[in-house]
Structure formats: C-alpha cells, structure tokens
C-alpha cells in the first residue's frame, strides 16, 4: 500500500519502468527506475515525477551500412498509465500551459507502492507547440529543452501540490534537468510566510529540502541556457505581482544568485563569461546534500565544482529486475531470501560450479536466439562471446575493440574462436556516434567468419536483460575519467558475467584482478591513451581471458561466481537507497 504523505519526491527527466514504455533513453532512466523499485521494496515513503514522452526517445533503424535513422515511437499511454483528474498550470513565455499527470504504481516486495507521475502537456487547451513539450525525450533545441525542464521542475512541484502531496520533506533532483524546482520551492516558501520578496530564510528552507545527484563529468551532460532565453521562458508578465517580487524574474535570480551573497556568485552559476545559466550550479547552490555516483566520480566532481561539498554514493541496479530466470531459480534454491536481502548473494560462493555454468548456458541460448531473431545471424553458444551495449557516443569508445582487426583475428586463431555482440543507440544529433556504429558494421564485413559480429538494433530493456546474462564477458571501454559510474556491468555481475573494463567509474571499486574480472589500462587517467588501452585489452583477451574460458572452465566459473558474490551483492540499488536514506533523506 502507498504511504499517504510521501517524505521524498524523486525528480528525473527519464524513468525506465517497462520495456515498452518509451519514457527513457538509457542509463539515467534505468537507474531512476531501479531506484524507485528498491524504494518500494524498502517501503520508503516516496513519490516520483518525470515527463510523459508521446514520441518516446526514438526507434532506431540501421541500414546495411550501419547508418542510423530514427522514427518516433507509437504508443498509447493509457495502456500502461492511469490519467489523473488533477490539473496544474505552468507559465511559459507568459502563456498559461495546462499540465496533467499520468500515474504508474511501482509495487515492492511487500506490496508497498511508490507512485510515479508522468507530466503531460498534450491537452486541447494548449497551443499546438505547447502540446508537443512532452513529445520527445532529449529532442529539439535549447528553447524546447528549457521549456521541458520548466514543466518538469516548476510544473512537477505544482502538480504534487495539486495531487495532495503537501508534506514532502526532501526533493531529490536526479541530474540537473529538474533544477528549476528550486525556484518553485522558493516561491512557495515566500508565499507561505506571506513575504513579498525571497529572503535568506527562504533560501535556507529550500536548501534543507533539496538533494542533488550529479551523474556526469562530461560538459555536454550539464544543461546551460542563455540568460536571455531563461528570462523569456520564465516570463510571468501575465500574472500580477502587486508589491511583491516575481520569484522567476531575472532580477530575482540575479539578486539571489549574486548580489547579497546568499549563494555563490552569479558568474559561477552562469559558467563564466558565456552568460548562461548552468542548471547544475543552480542545483548545487540550493541543495543541502550533493553526491556523485561513484567514489572516483565524487573526487572528479569536487575538482569540477570547486568549493562545493560533494559526497559520493555509488550507483547500483535493482537485483530482482536484472537477474535472468535461470539464475533466479538458482538463487532461490541456494540463497533463499536474496531478493529481500541482496547482500546475502555473497553466499553464491557455495553454489556448485556446474550449476552456475548450466544457468549461464541457458541464458546464453536465449541471447543467441535473440541475435538470430533480430539480425538473421546464428551464433554458436559454445563460442566465447563478448558483449558491449552502451549509448554510442565518442567517449565510450565502442570501436576500441575493432581498432585492430588483425589482432582480433590473431586472438581467434591462437587462443580460441570469438564472437561479439553490440547494441546501442546514438543520439540523433551525434554524427560521430552514428559513424562509430558504421565502423562496427564495416568491421563485421571485414572480419567475416574469422570473428563474427552482430549488432542488435533498437537497444531496450529487454535486449539489456538478454545481453547482460548471456555474454561471457562484459566489455566497457570509456575514456577516463568520463565514466561517472556505469551500471550495465553491475547487471552483468548479478548474472555471473565478469567485467573487462577501463579502470573508471564503479569498476575502480568492484575490480579484483582475476577474481571479479579484469582491468584494461591503468588507474591513472593522465597516462591513459587509446593505443595503450587497446594494447592492454587485446593482451588480456589473448593471454588471460580467452585461454581461461576454453582451457580452465572451472577457473572461469570461479570468476563468474565471485562476480555474483562480491559485486552483485553490493552494487545494487537496495544498498544504494539505504545509503540515500541515511546520508541524504533523513
């Protein structure tokens, strides 16, 4: 059952709940969905807010050369969600934009539910342009994005009020997209105290209420908008402020963010001389607790954000959601109660090796069937299989594995046959990301049957489940220190799939060489370069991993078993949410 007055409101631009609900694009949404599931399992009094994307992110199409094109996703929200009767109004560019909410209940192990509300502007009362504001995830230009974030942040706070959630103690911003909620809270605080202007007391009240999680050290991951655009979008000139301060005006923002020293200087918040509002800095300034998503990411964030105190809570995944059925049956038999207590998966060390291997091969057969269904290629379940599924963008370096085709051929000839399965979407405007997919297709053609490569199109949650359980090793090759955390390798670990990864993000914490997986390169990002990383990766495959797979089956299964016991038992959202409760929420 649902708690009447949730204590935590969790805001995220994307939330992944069902494979066929296109309300997410990738890791951020998957993390949000897993967080909410664990909150429900732990009976945490939480409510979540996101946007409804009627066109989704996109459906990925790949032609014979591997060039990606996109089409909108056709889905009916009423097939999955329940429309709520409540409405709220958000002022955008002086227009009153009507907003409704659709509800999805996430039910935990004990029956406790966490309601998730998806905001929707596709209403006949709105202009055609405003109706499209909740159309496409990460679509459009800065103007479109800022209007979306206004609906999420300001509209989200107002919708919670309309729905009767008036006693929320903590507002958790999952990335900076929801940062404008801080302005709505300032407005509410001043109104409640019948003040005509926002004061230091209002600022401290809002700070006490807000929690902010930053997810990326990549500059493009931090939304920045020109101050002229912010002033235009947040315009509320149609409302009357008799003898009172408009909390969304640029005058107010400048006073709060700069003039009186309540917060950091405006030039910090606007990122120097480019005269833009940085949503990350807005959240940093108005949050009582800030965290990165891995220990290393916390360190990187403290360097990025100067004097701001940034803690770290390492990400996790919802164990029950990502464990494949063969391993679920295995855990139920040998580690009873593992869903209620994920840490008990450490007892996976006592599961017989042959049972681990049998479950893995069953999962691998399912993956092989999916490859044939989606690509027409029939892979061999007895051949060593590398899995790589990520957003296709340059810093993730999906093409590192195919950077030297001769080396791959040599490994296959001397150490044992290889096959590689790729999946992942490039953002529609990421031309280099699209070219990386093409390079993978070119390598597939060049290698032929020497090293077989398959690319599963239109990567989604269903594909993820199959790949993280059916691969023999999970590959991750980001350019450090750009991997804030990463979670796909955590999902793989739960299914006994070892990690082969650059030492970045969560892997710095989960890596025990030869026990939970293998490292690529060094721990020093300053000395990391593409050539050395490729050499290290090929060397591990040639001399260590592939020979162990073919010649030391029991030793390989020991690594698989340790991945479950040491990493699967810790890198989960059950532990993560408990840390948020202790450090951030209460």
C-alpha positions as CSV (number, residue, x, y, z in Angstrom):
1,X,0.0,0.0,0.0
2,X,1.0,3.6,-0.6
3,X,2.1,6.0,2.2
4,X,-0.4,8.8,2.4
5,X,2.2,11.6,2.7
6,X,5.5,10.7,0.9
7,X,8.6,12.2,2.6
8,X,10.7,12.1,-0.6
9,X,9.9,13.4,-4.1
10,X,12.2,12.0,-6.7
11,X,12.5,14.0,-9.9
12,X,14.1,12.6,-13.1
13,X,14.0,13.6,-16.7
14,X,13.6,10.0,-17.6
15,X,12.4,6.9,-15.8
16,X,12.6,3.3,-17.2
17,X,9.7,1.2,-15.8
18,X,8.6,-1.1,-18.6
19,X,10.4,-2.1,-21.8
20,X,7.5,-0.9,-24.0
21,X,7.0,2.4,-22.2
22,X,9.4,4.8,-24.0
23,X,9.9,7.1,-21.0
24,X,13.7,6.6,-21.0
25,X,16.7,6.7,-23.2
26,X,19.4,4.8,-21.3
27,X,21.4,4.6,-18.1
28,X,19.9,7.6,-16.3
29,X,16.4,6.4,-16.8
30,X,17.3,2.8,-15.9
31,X,18.9,4.0,-12.7
32,X,15.8,6.0,-11.8
33,X,13.6,3.1,-12.4
34,X,15.8,0.8,-10.3
35,X,15.9,3.4,-7.5
36,X,12.2,3.6,-7.4
37,X,11.8,-0.2,-7.3
38,X,14.2,-0.5,-4.4
39,X,12.4,2.4,-2.6
40,X,9.2,0.3,-3.0
41,X,10.9,-2.8,-1.7
42,X,12.2,-1.0,1.3
43,X,8.8,0.7,1.9
44,X,10.3,4.1,1.6
45,X,7.7,6.9,1.5
46,X,8.5,8.2,-1.9
47,X,6.7,9.7,-4.9
48,X,8.4,10.2,-8.3
49,X,7.9,12.8,-11.1
50,X,9.0,12.7,-14.7
51,X,7.7,13.7,-18.2
52,X,5.5,11.7,-20.5
53,X,7.1,11.3,-23.9
54,X,4.4,10.6,-26.5
55,X,7.1,10.1,-29.2
56,X,9.5,8.4,-26.8
57,X,13.2,8.7,-27.4
58,X,13.1,7.1,-30.9
59,X,13.1,3.8,-32.7
60,X,16.5,3.0,-34.2
61,X,16.8,1.8,-37.7
62,X,20.1,0.6,-39.2
63,X,20.6,0.2,-42.9
64,X,23.0,-2.3,-44.5
65,X,26.0,0.0,-43.9
66,X,25.1,0.6,-40.3
67,X,23.8,4.2,-40.7
68,X,21.3,5.0,-38.1
69,X,18.0,6.7,-38.8
70,X,15.2,7.5,-36.3
71,X,11.4,7.4,-36.2
72,X,9.0,8.4,-33.4
73,X,7.7,5.6,-31.2
74,X,3.9,4.9,-31.4
75,X,2.5,4.0,-28.1
76,X,-0.7,4.6,-26.1
77,X,-0.1,5.9,-22.5
78,X,-3.5,4.6,-21.3
79,X,-2.3,1.1,-22.0
80,X,0.2,1.4,-19.1
81,X,-0.8,4.5,-17.1
82,X,-3.8,5.9,-15.3
83,X,-4.7,9.5,-16.1
84,X,-5.3,11.7,-13.0
85,X,-8.1,14.2,-12.9
86,X,-6.0,16.9,-11.3
87,X,-4.5,19.7,-13.4
88,X,-2.0,22.5,-12.9
89,X,-0.8,25.5,-14.9
90,X,2.8,26.4,-15.7
91,X,3.7,29.9,-17.0
92,X,5.9,29.6,-20.1
93,X,6.8,32.8,-22.0
94,X,3.8,34.4,-20.4
95,X,1.4,31.7,-21.6
96,X,-0.6,29.5,-19.2
97,X,0.3,25.9,-20.1
98,X,-2.0,23.3,-18.8
99,X,-0.4,20.1,-17.4
100,X,-1.9,16.8,-16.4
101,X,-0.4,13.7,-14.9
102,X,-0.5,10.0,-15.6
103,X,0.2,7.6,-12.8
104,X,2.1,4.3,-12.7
105,X,2.4,2.4,-9.4
106,X,5.6,0.6,-8.7
107,X,4.9,-2.2,-6.2
108,X,7.6,-3.6,-3.9
109,X,8.2,-7.0,-2.4
110,X,5.8,-6.4,0.5
111,X,3.1,-4.7,-1.6
112,X,4.2,-1.1,-0.7
113,X,3.8,1.1,-3.8
114,X,5.7,4.2,-5.0
115,X,3.5,6.3,-7.3
116,X,5.2,7.7,-10.4
117,X,3.6,10.7,-12.1
118,X,4.4,11.5,-15.7
119,X,3.6,15.1,-16.7
120,X,1.8,15.7,-20.0
121,X,1.0,19.0,-21.8
122,X,-0.8,17.3,-24.8
123,X,-4.1,18.9,-23.9
124,X,-6.6,20.7,-26.2
125,X,-6.4,23.9,-24.1
126,X,-2.8,24.4,-25.0
127,X,-1.3,25.7,-28.2
128,X,0.0,23.1,-30.7
129,X,3.6,24.0,-29.8
130,X,2.9,23.6,-26.1
131,X,1.2,20.3,-26.6
132,X,4.5,19.0,-28.1
133,X,6.5,19.9,-25.0
134,X,6.1,16.4,-23.6
135,X,6.6,14.9,-27.0
136,X,10.2,13.8,-27.4
137,X,12.9,12.9,-24.9
138,X,16.1,15.0,-25.4
139,X,14.7,16.4,-28.6
140,X,14.6,19.9,-30.0
141,X,16.9,22.9,-29.3
142,X,17.7,24.7,-26.1
143,X,14.4,26.6,-26.2
144,X,12.5,23.3,-26.3
145,X,14.6,21.7,-23.7
146,X,14.3,24.6,-21.2
147,X,10.5,24.6,-21.7
148,X,10.5,20.9,-20.9
149,X,12.6,21.4,-17.8
150,X,10.2,24.2,-16.7
151,X,7.3,21.7,-17.0
152,X,9.4,19.1,-15.0
153,X,10.7,21.3,-12.3
154,X,8.2,24.0,-11.7
155,X,5.2,22.0,-13.0
156,X,6.3,19.0,-11.0
157,X,6.2,20.9,-7.7
158,X,2.9,22.4,-8.6
159,X,1.4,19.0,-9.6
160,X,2.4,17.4,-6.4
161,X,0.6,20.1,-4.6
162,X,-2.5,19.6,-6.8
163,X,-2.3,15.8,-6.1
164,X,-2.3,16.5,-2.4
165,X,1.3,15.7,-1.6
166,X,1.9,18.7,0.6
167,X,4.2,17.2,3.3
168,X,7.2,16.3,1.1
169,X,10.4,16.7,3.2
170,X,13.0,16.1,0.5
171,X,13.1,16.9,-3.2
172,X,15.7,14.7,-4.9
173,X,17.0,16.0,-8.3
174,X,18.4,13.1,-10.3
175,X,20.7,15.3,-12.5
176,X,20.3,19.0,-13.2
177,X,17.3,18.8,-15.5
178,X,14.9,19.3,-12.6
179,X,16.8,22.2,-11.0
180,X,14.0,24.7,-11.6
181,X,12.1,23.0,-8.9
182,X,14.2,25.0,-6.5
183,X,12.6,28.2,-7.8
184,X,9.2,26.8,-7.3
185,X,10.1,25.9,-3.7
186,X,11.5,29.4,-3.1
187,X,8.2,30.8,-4.4
188,X,6.2,28.5,-2.2
189,X,8.3,29.3,0.9
190,X,7.9,33.1,0.4
191,X,4.2,32.7,-0.2
192,X,3.6,30.5,2.8
193,X,5.3,33.1,5.0
194,X,3.5,36.0,3.3
195,X,6.7,37.6,2.2
196,X,6.9,40.0,-0.7
197,X,10.5,39.1,-1.5
198,X,12.6,35.9,-1.2
199,X,14.8,36.1,1.8
200,X,17.8,34.2,3.2
201,X,15.3,32.2,5.4
202,X,13.5,31.0,2.2
203,X,16.9,30.0,0.7
204,X,17.9,28.0,3.8
205,X,14.4,26.4,3.9
206,X,14.8,25.2,0.3
207,X,18.4,24.1,0.8
208,X,17.3,21.9,3.7
209,X,14.7,20.3,1.4
210,X,16.8,19.6,-1.6
211,X,19.1,16.7,-2.6
212,X,21.1,16.7,-5.8
213,X,22.8,13.9,-7.6
214,X,25.2,14.8,-10.5
215,X,25.9,12.0,-13.0
216,X,28.5,13.1,-15.4
217,X,31.9,14.7,-15.7
218,X,31.2,15.3,-19.4
219,X,30.5,19.0,-20.1
220,X,27.7,18.2,-22.5
221,X,25.9,16.5,-19.7
222,X,25.3,19.8,-17.8
223,X,22.5,21.8,-19.2
224,X,23.3,25.5,-19.8
225,X,20.9,28.1,-21.2
226,X,21.4,31.7,-22.2
227,X,20.1,34.2,-19.7
228,X,18.1,35.9,-22.4
229,X,16.4,32.6,-23.1
230,X,15.8,31.9,-19.4
231,X,14.2,35.3,-19.0
232,X,11.9,34.7,-21.9
233,X,10.8,31.2,-20.9
234,X,10.2,32.1,-17.3
235,X,8.3,35.2,-18.1
236,X,5.2,35.5,-15.9
237,X,4.2,39.0,-17.0
238,X,0.6,37.8,-17.4
239,X,0.4,37.4,-13.6
240,X,0.1,40.3,-11.2
241,X,2.7,40.9,-8.5
242,X,1.3,43.8,-6.7
243,X,4.0,45.0,-4.2
244,X,5.6,41.5,-4.5
245,X,8.6,40.1,-6.2
246,X,8.3,37.7,-9.1
247,X,10.4,34.7,-8.0
248,X,11.1,33.7,-11.6
249,X,12.3,37.1,-12.9
250,X,15.9,37.7,-13.9
251,X,16.1,40.4,-11.3
252,X,15.2,37.9,-8.6
253,X,17.6,35.3,-9.9
254,X,20.4,37.9,-10.1
255,X,19.7,39.1,-6.5
256,X,19.5,35.6,-5.1
257,X,22.4,34.2,-7.0
258,X,24.8,37.1,-6.8
259,X,24.0,40.4,-5.2
260,X,23.7,39.7,-1.5
261,X,26.0,36.7,-1.1
262,X,23.3,34.2,-0.1
263,X,24.6,31.9,-2.8
264,X,27.6,31.7,-4.9
265,X,28.4,34.5,-7.3
266,X,26.3,34.7,-10.5
267,X,29.3,34.2,-12.7
268,X,29.9,30.8,-11.2
269,X,26.3,29.8,-11.7
270,X,26.4,31.1,-15.3
271,X,29.7,29.5,-16.1
272,X,32.0,32.4,-16.7
273,X,31.7,34.9,-19.5
274,X,29.3,33.0,-21.7
275,X,26.3,34.5,-19.8
276,X,24.4,31.2,-19.4
277,X,22.5,29.7,-16.5
278,X,24.1,26.4,-15.6
279,X,21.4,24.1,-14.2
280,X,24.0,22.0,-12.3
281,X,25.2,25.1,-10.4
282,X,21.6,26.1,-9.7
283,X,21.1,22.7,-8.0
284,X,24.4,22.8,-6.3
285,X,23.6,26.2,-4.7
286,X,20.2,25.2,-3.4
287,X,20.9,21.7,-2.1
288,X,21.8,20.6,1.3
289,X,23.3,17.3,0.1
290,X,25.1,16.7,-3.2
291,X,26.6,13.5,-4.4
292,X,28.4,11.9,-7.3
293,X,27.6,8.3,-8.3
294,X,30.9,6.5,-7.5
295,X,33.8,7.3,-5.2
296,X,36.0,8.4,-8.2
297,X,33.2,10.5,-9.6
298,X,32.9,12.2,-6.2
299,X,36.5,13.1,-6.4
300,X,36.2,14.4,-10.0
301,X,33.1,16.4,-9.2
302,X,34.8,18.1,-6.2
303,X,37.6,19.2,-8.7
304,X,35.0,20.3,-11.2
305,X,32.8,22.3,-8.8
306,X,35.4,23.9,-6.6
307,X,34.3,24.5,-3.1
308,X,31.0,22.7,-3.2
309,X,30.9,19.8,-0.8
310,X,30.2,16.7,-3.0
311,X,29.8,13.3,-1.3
312,X,29.5,10.0,-3.2
313,X,27.0,7.2,-3.2
314,X,27.9,4.5,-5.7
315,X,25.2,3.5,-8.1
316,X,23.6,0.1,-8.1
317,X,20.9,-1.9,-10.0
318,X,17.7,-3.5,-8.9
319,X,18.8,-7.0,-8.5
320,X,15.5,-8.7,-8.9
321,X,14.8,-6.9,-12.2
322,X,18.0,-7.8,-13.9
323,X,18.7,-11.4,-12.8
324,X,17.8,-13.8,-15.6
325,X,15.3,-16.6,-14.9
326,X,17.9,-19.4,-14.8
327,X,19.9,-17.5,-12.1
328,X,16.7,-16.5,-10.3
329,X,15.9,-20.2,-9.9
330,X,19.5,-20.9,-8.8
331,X,19.5,-18.2,-6.2
332,X,16.0,-19.2,-4.9
333,X,17.4,-22.7,-4.3
334,X,20.8,-21.8,-2.9
335,X,20.4,-18.3,-1.4
336,X,16.8,-18.1,-0.2
337,X,15.7,-14.6,0.7
338,X,18.2,-12.9,-1.7
339,X,15.6,-10.5,-3.0
340,X,14.8,-9.2,0.5
341,X,18.5,-9.1,1.4
342,X,20.7,-8.6,-1.7
343,X,23.8,-8.7,0.4
344,X,23.1,-12.4,1.0
345,X,24.2,-13.0,-2.6
346,X,27.7,-13.3,-1.1
347,X,26.7,-16.9,-0.4
348,X,26.7,-17.5,-4.1
349,X,30.2,-18.7,-3.4
350,X,28.7,-22.0,-2.2
351,X,26.7,-22.7,-5.4
352,X,28.2,-25.6,-7.3
353,X,30.3,-24.6,-10.3
354,X,28.3,-26.9,-12.7
355,X,25.0,-25.2,-11.6
356,X,26.5,-21.8,-12.4
357,X,27.6,-22.9,-15.8
358,X,24.3,-24.6,-16.6
359,X,22.4,-21.5,-15.7
360,X,24.8,-19.4,-17.8
361,X,24.4,-21.6,-20.9
362,X,20.7,-21.4,-20.6
363,X,20.9,-17.6,-20.6
364,X,23.3,-17.7,-23.4
365,X,21.0,-19.8,-25.6
366,X,18.3,-17.1,-25.1
367,X,20.8,-14.4,-26.3
368,X,21.8,-16.5,-29.3
369,X,18.1,-16.8,-30.2
370,X,17.7,-13.1,-29.9
371,X,20.6,-12.4,-32.2
372,X,19.1,-14.7,-34.8
373,X,15.7,-13.1,-34.5
374,X,16.9,-9.6,-34.8
375,X,19.9,-9.9,-37.2
376,X,19.4,-13.3,-39.0
377,X,22.8,-14.4,-37.8
378,X,23.1,-17.7,-35.9
379,X,25.8,-17.6,-33.2
380,X,27.3,-20.6,-31.6
381,X,26.5,-20.9,-27.8
382,X,29.8,-22.7,-27.3
383,X,32.0,-19.9,-28.6
384,X,33.4,-17.2,-26.3
385,X,31.1,-14.2,-26.6
386,X,31.9,-10.5,-25.8
387,X,29.0,-8.2,-25.0
388,X,29.1,-4.5,-25.5
389,X,25.9,-2.4,-25.1
390,X,26.2,1.4,-24.5
391,X,25.0,4.7,-25.8
392,X,27.0,5.2,-28.9
393,X,29.0,8.3,-28.3
394,X,32.7,9.0,-28.8
395,X,33.9,9.0,-25.2
396,X,32.5,5.5,-24.6
397,X,34.8,4.2,-27.4
398,X,32.7,1.3,-28.7
399,X,35.1,1.0,-31.6
400,X,38.2,0.3,-29.4
401,X,37.7,-3.4,-29.7
402,X,37.7,-3.2,-33.5
403,X,40.6,-0.8,-33.8
404,X,43.0,-3.6,-34.8
405,X,41.2,-6.3,-36.8
406,X,44.5,-8.2,-37.3
407,X,44.9,-8.5,-33.5
408,X,41.3,-9.8,-33.3
409,X,41.9,-12.4,-36.0
410,X,45.1,-13.5,-34.2
411,X,43.4,-13.9,-30.9
412,X,40.7,-16.0,-32.5
413,X,43.3,-18.2,-34.3
414,X,45.7,-18.7,-31.4
415,X,43.5,-18.5,-28.2
416,X,40.1,-19.7,-29.4
417,X,37.2,-18.5,-31.6
418,X,35.4,-15.2,-30.7
419,X,32.1,-13.7,-31.4
420,X,31.0,-10.1,-30.5
421,X,27.5,-8.7,-29.8
422,X,26.9,-5.0,-29.9
423,X,23.9,-2.9,-29.2
424,X,23.2,0.8,-28.5
425,X,21.7,4.0,-29.9
426,X,23.4,7.2,-30.9
427,X,21.7,10.5,-30.2
428,X,20.0,11.7,-33.4
429,X,22.3,14.8,-33.5
430,X,25.5,12.8,-32.6
431,X,27.1,12.3,-36.0
432,X,30.3,10.8,-34.7
433,X,28.2,8.4,-32.6
434,X,26.5,7.3,-35.8
435,X,29.8,6.9,-37.6
436,X,31.0,4.6,-34.8
437,X,28.1,2.3,-35.5
438,X,29.1,2.3,-39.2
439,X,32.6,1.4,-38.3
440,X,31.4,-1.6,-36.3
441,X,29.4,-2.7,-39.4
442,X,32.5,-2.3,-41.6
443,X,34.5,-4.4,-39.2
444,X,31.8,-7.1,-39.3
445,X,32.0,-7.3,-43.0
446,X,35.8,-7.2,-43.0
447,X,36.2,-10.0,-40.4
448,X,33.6,-12.3,-41.9
449,X,33.6,-15.6,-40.2
450,X,37.0,-15.1,-38.6
451,X,35.4,-13.1,-35.8
452,X,31.7,-12.9,-36.1
453,X,30.0,-9.6,-35.1
454,X,26.3,-8.9,-34.6
455,X,24.6,-5.6,-33.9
456,X,21.2,-5.8,-32.3
457,X,19.1,-2.8,-33.3
458,X,16.9,-0.6,-31.2
459,X,18.5,-1.4,-27.8
460,X,16.0,-1.5,-25.0
461,X,15.5,-3.1,-21.5
462,X,14.6,-6.5,-23.0
463,X,17.8,-6.5,-25.0
464,X,19.8,-5.5,-22.0
465,X,18.4,-8.4,-19.9
466,X,19.4,-10.9,-22.5
467,X,22.9,-9.4,-23.2
468,X,24.0,-8.9,-19.6
469,X,23.1,-12.5,-18.8
470,X,24.1,-14.3,-22.0
471,X,27.5,-12.8,-22.7
472,X,30.7,-14.5,-21.5
473,X,32.4,-11.2,-20.6
474,X,31.1,-7.7,-20.4
475,X,33.3,-5.1,-22.1
476,X,33.5,-1.4,-21.1
477,X,36.0,1.0,-22.7
478,X,35.2,4.6,-21.8
479,X,37.9,7.3,-21.9
480,X,38.7,8.0,-18.3
481,X,37.6,9.8,-16.2
482,X,34.4,10.3,-18.2
483,X,32.6,7.2,-16.8
484,X,30.8,8.6,-13.8
485,X,29.7,5.2,-12.7
486,X,28.2,2.8,-15.3
487,X,25.6,0.2,-14.3
488,X,25.5,-2.3,-17.2
489,X,28.5,-4.2,-15.8
490,X,26.7,-4.4,-12.4
491,X,23.8,-6.1,-14.2
492,X,26.2,-8.5,-15.8
493,X,27.8,-9.3,-12.5
494,X,24.5,-10.3,-11.0
495,X,24.3,-12.9,-13.7
496,X,27.8,-14.2,-13.2
497,X,29.2,-12.3,-16.3
498,X,32.7,-11.0,-15.5
499,X,33.8,-7.5,-16.4
500,X,36.6,-6.4,-18.7
501,X,36.8,-2.7,-18.3
502,X,38.8,0.5,-18.2
503,X,39.5,1.4,-14.5
504,X,36.9,4.1,-14.2
505,X,33.5,4.6,-12.5
506,X,32.2,1.8,-10.4
507,X,34.8,-0.6,-11.7
508,X,37.5,1.0,-9.6
509,X,35.6,-0.2,-6.6
510,X,34.4,-3.6,-7.9
511,X,37.7,-4.7,-9.6
512,X,39.7,-7.5,-8.1
513,X,42.0,-8.7,-10.9
514,X,41.3,-12.2,-12.0
515,X,38.7,-12.6,-9.3
516,X,35.7,-10.4,-10.3
517,X,37.0,-9.7,-13.8
518,X,39.9,-7.9,-15.5
519,X,41.2,-4.3,-15.9
520,X,42.1,-2.5,-19.1
521,X,44.9,0.0,-18.8
522,X,46.0,1.8,-15.6
523,X,44.3,3.6,-12.7
524,X,45.8,6.9,-13.8
525,X,43.6,8.7,-16.4
526,X,46.5,11.1,-17.1
527,X,48.5,8.2,-18.7
528,X,45.5,6.6,-20.4
529,X,45.5,6.8,-24.2
530,X,43.7,4.9,-26.9
531,X,46.7,3.0,-28.2
532,X,47.8,1.7,-24.8
533,X,44.3,0.9,-23.7
534,X,43.8,-1.2,-26.9
535,X,47.1,-3.0,-26.3
536,X,46.1,-3.8,-22.8
537,X,42.6,-5.0,-23.8
538,X,43.9,-7.3,-26.6
539,X,46.6,-8.6,-24.3
540,X,44.1,-9.6,-21.6
541,X,41.9,-11.3,-24.2
542,X,44.8,-13.1,-25.9
543,X,46.8,-14.3,-22.9
544,X,44.3,-14.5,-20.0
545,X,40.6,-14.4,-20.6
546,X,40.0,-16.4,-23.8
547,X,42.5,-19.2,-22.8
548,X,40.9,-19.4,-19.3
549,X,37.5,-19.8,-20.9
550,X,38.5,-22.6,-23.2
551,X,41.2,-24.4,-21.1
552,X,40.2,-23.8,-17.5
553,X,36.5,-24.0,-17.3
554,X,36.4,-24.4,-13.5
555,X,38.7,-21.4,-13.1
556,X,36.5,-19.3,-15.3
557,X,33.4,-20.3,-13.4
558,X,35.2,-19.2,-10.2
559,X,35.4,-15.7,-11.6
560,X,31.8,-15.8,-12.6
561,X,30.8,-16.9,-9.1
562,X,32.9,-14.3,-7.5
563,X,31.3,-11.6,-9.7
564,X,28.0,-12.5,-8.2
565,X,29.2,-12.9,-4.6
566,X,31.4,-9.8,-4.4
567,X,29.9,-7.4,-6.9
568,X,26.3,-8.5,-7.3
569,X,25.8,-8.5,-3.5
570,X,27.0,-4.9,-3.2
571,X,26.4,-2.9,-6.4
572,X,22.6,-2.9,-6.1
573,X,20.0,-0.2,-5.5
574,X,18.9,-1.8,-2.3
575,X,22.2,-0.8,-0.7
576,X,22.3,2.5,-2.6
577,X,18.8,3.6,-1.5
578,X,19.7,2.7,2.1
579,X,22.7,5.0,1.8
580,X,20.5,7.8,0.5
581,X,18.1,7.3,3.4
582,X,21.0,7.6,5.9
583,X,23.0,10.3,4.2
584,X,20.6,12.4,2.3
585,X,16.9,11.9,3.2
586,X,16.6,11.6,6.9
